[in-house]
Structure formats: C-alpha cells, structure tokens
Amino acid sequence: MTDPAPEHHRPALGFQRSLDRLEPILGVIFMLVVLLNFASATGRYVAGTPIVGADEVQVFSMIWLIFLGAAMASLRRAHLRMDVLTMNLRPRLAWWRHLFEALLMLAACAVMVWVSFDFTLQIYSMEQRSDGADIPMWIPHSSVVLGFAGMLLSSLLELKALLAQRLS
C-alpha cells in the first residue's frame, strides 16, 4: 500500500495517527458540553435553578477543544492558507516557499509557547480560580500552551522533512 502523503509530510504521519485516536474522545467531550448546556438551560428555565459553574465548564472545554483542534489541523496541514498565487510555483521555488512558511510558523509558535507558558505559570503561582466552578485558572490557560506546542511540533516535523527532502 502506498502512502498518499507527499514525501515531506511523512514524518508527521505517526504522530498524526496518534492524534486521530484522540478525535473520537474530543467528539464525546463536545457532545457532553452540549448536554451540559442543555441541562443547565433546562434547569434555569424550567426549574429556576441553573447548574452553578456550567457556563465556565462549557467555555473552558471549548477553549481546550479549539486549541487541540488547531494543533491537529496543523499536523494535517489542514489549516487555512491563501496559496492561490503560489500553488503553481515550480518545484524549487515551492520548496523555498514551504521552507519560509515552516520557519515563520516555527518562530510564531515558539513565541506563543514561551509567552503562554510564562502567563500560565503566573496564574498558577497566584492560585487564581474561576468564580462559578472553582476551577484553577492555570488549567484553561494551559490549553494555549499545549495547542501552540502541538503546532510547534508540527512545524518542526515539517522543517525536518523539508530539509531531508532537499538533502536527498
């Protein structure tokens, strides 16, 4: 069986397969968030007693899902891109464009991991908690770190594959 991924995407496939196993779990979490929203709304409007902290749990869960999804999309190279002008480049020029894109992504994600990790540590040291659900605030903030770390890993794999392709 041949691998449908282009040569420079193959190193990410093992990690991507691991993330693919995570996808159904994320889907179940999303459904549970929807059910929590329904239960809280029903409690609020039917019984007059909403589920305390449900809104925070919903928002924090969605933030986690978004950042994990961004990392997964990055590994699949399924993120949004505007390549109408560059999709018909000659192979050598296309390689340089891919290299520039990988380096730019690497730099941006590295900065975001560093900044968000530092902020998460500050929140952790202050022992800040959410008002309704009493969730330690470092937990939702760490989703930013993890999401950008996943995108950083993706760009490192892409860079490695591009350099290997060039050297071969």
ChimeraX attribute file (.defattr): number of C-alpha atoms within 10 A of each C-alpha:
attribute: neighborCount
match mode: 1-to-1
recipient: residues
	/A:1	3
	/A:2	4
	/A:3	8
	/A:4	8
	/A:5	12
	/A:6	7
	/A:7	12
	/A:8	19
	/A:9	19
	/A:10	16
	/A:11	15
	/A:12	20
	/A:13	15
	/A:14	10
	/A:15	15
	/A:16	18
	/A:17	10
	/A:18	10
	/A:19	16
	/A:20	12
	/A:21	10
	/A:22	13
	/A:23	14
	/A:24	11
	/A:25	11
	/A:26	16
	/A:27	12
	/A:28	11
	/A:29	15
	/A:30	16
	/A:31	12
	/A:32	14
	/A:33	20
	/A:34	13
	/A:35	13
	/A:36	17
	/A:37	18
	/A:38	12
	/A:39	14
	/A:40	21
	/A:41	18
	/A:42	15
	/A:43	14
	/A:44	13
	/A:45	10
	/A:46	10
	/A:47	10
	/A:48	11
	/A:49	12
	/A:50	17
	/A:51	17
	/A:52	12
	/A:53	15
	/A:54	18
	/A:55	18
	/A:56	17
	/A:57	20
	/A:58	17
	/A:59	13
	/A:60	19
	/A:61	18
	/A:62	16
	/A:63	17
	/A:64	20
	/A:65	17
	/A:66	15
	/A:67	21
	/A:68	24
	/A:69	18
	/A:70	18
	/A:71	22
	/A:72	23
	/A:73	17
	/A:74	22
	/A:75	24
	/A:76	15
	/A:77	14
	/A:78	10
	/A:79	12
	/A:80	8
	/A:81	7
	/A:82	7
	/A:83	8
	/A:84	7
	/A:85	7
	/A:86	11
	/A:87	10
	/A:88	10
	/A:89	11
	/A:90	9
	/A:91	9
	/A:92	9
	/A:93	12
	/A:94	14
	/A:95	17
	/A:96	13
	/A:97	15
	/A:98	15
	/A:99	19
	/A:100	13
	/A:101	15
	/A:102	21
	/A:103	16
	/A:104	13
	/A:105	20
	/A:106	22
	/A:107	14
	/A:108	14
	/A:109	22
	/A:110	19
	/A:111	14
	/A:112	18
	/A:113	22
	/A:114	14
	/A:115	13
	/A:116	19
	/A:117	20
	/A:118	13
	/A:119	16
	/A:120	21
	/A:121	14
	/A:122	13
	/A:123	18
	/A:124	17
	/A:125	10
	/A:126	12
	/A:127	11
	/A:128	14
	/A:129	15
	/A:130	14
	/A:131	12
	/A:132	13
	/A:133	14
	/A:134	12
	/A:135	16
	/A:136	16
	/A:137	18
	/A:138	21
	/A:139	15
	/A:140	20
	/A:141	20
	/A:142	21
	/A:143	22
	/A:144	22
	/A:145	23
	/A:146	18
	/A:147	25
	/A:148	26
	/A:149	22
	/A:150	23
	/A:151	26
	/A:152	25
	/A:153	20
	/A:154	28
	/A:155	26
	/A:156	17
	/A:157	21
	/A:158	26
	/A:159	22
	/A:160	18
	/A:161	19
	/A:162	19
	/A:163	14
	/A:164	12
	/A:165	12
	/A:166	12
	/A:167	7
	/A:168	5
